[in-house]
Amino acid sequence: MSLFLGAETQWRTAGMSGIPTGLDYGAVSVVAAARGLALDAATMAGLKIMETAALRAFAEMRED
């Protein structure tokens, strides 16, 4: 959770629309290193789960 929150400004977006398409994993690795967190397979799997949930929530907000 700490890594996900630390990377909250590292979303890639679709062109001028600003619609989030996913996290910039290069930037996420910098955030992880700065926080002293291992970016191993388990951490990435958890991050991807949170990323997917956030993308779904963003899509639902656009539908309203």
C-alpha positions in Angstrom: 0.0 0.0 0.0 2.8 2.4 0.8 4.3 2.0 -2.7 0.9 2.5 -4.4 0.3 5.7 -2.4 3.8 6.9 -3.0 3.3 6.4 -6.7 0.0 8.2 -6.9 1.4 10.9 -9.2 2.9 8.4 -11.6 0.0 7.5 -13.8 0.3 7.3 -17.5 -2.6 8.9 -19.3 -4.2 8.6 -22.8 -3.2 11.7 -24.8 -5.0 14.9 -24.1 -8.0 13.2 -22.5 -6.1 12.7 -19.3 -7.7 9.2 -18.8 -5.4 7.1 -16.7 -4.2 4.0 -18.5 -1.8 2.5 -15.9 1.1 3.3 -13.7 4.5 4.2 -15.1 6.5 1.3 -13.8 9.8 3.0 -14.4 8.8 5.8 -12.1 7.4 3.3 -9.6 10.8 1.6 -9.4 12.3 5.0 -8.5 9.6 5.5 -5.8 10.3 2.0 -4.4 14.1 2.6 -4.3 13.6 6.0 -2.6 11.4 4.3 0.1 13.7 1.4 0.5 11.2 -1.1 -0.7 12.0 -4.2 -2.7 10.3 -4.3 -6.1 10.0 -8.1 -6.2 7.4 -10.3 -7.8 5.1 -10.3 -4.8 5.2 -6.5 -4.5 4.5 -6.1 -8.2 1.6 -8.5 -8.0 0.0 -6.5 -5.2 0.7 -3.3 -7.0 -1.0 -4.6 -10.1 -4.1 -5.6 -8.1 -4.4 -2.1 -6.7 -3.7 -0.5 -10.1 -6.5 -2.6 -11.7 -8.9 -1.6 -8.9 -8.1 2.0 -9.3 -8.5 1.9 -13.1 -12.0 0.4 -12.6 -12.9 3.1 -10.1 -11.7 5.8 -12.5 -13.8 4.3 -15.3 -16.9 4.2 -13.0 -16.4 7.8 -12.1 -16.4 8.8 -15.8 -19.6 6.9 -16.3 -21.5 8.9 -13.7 
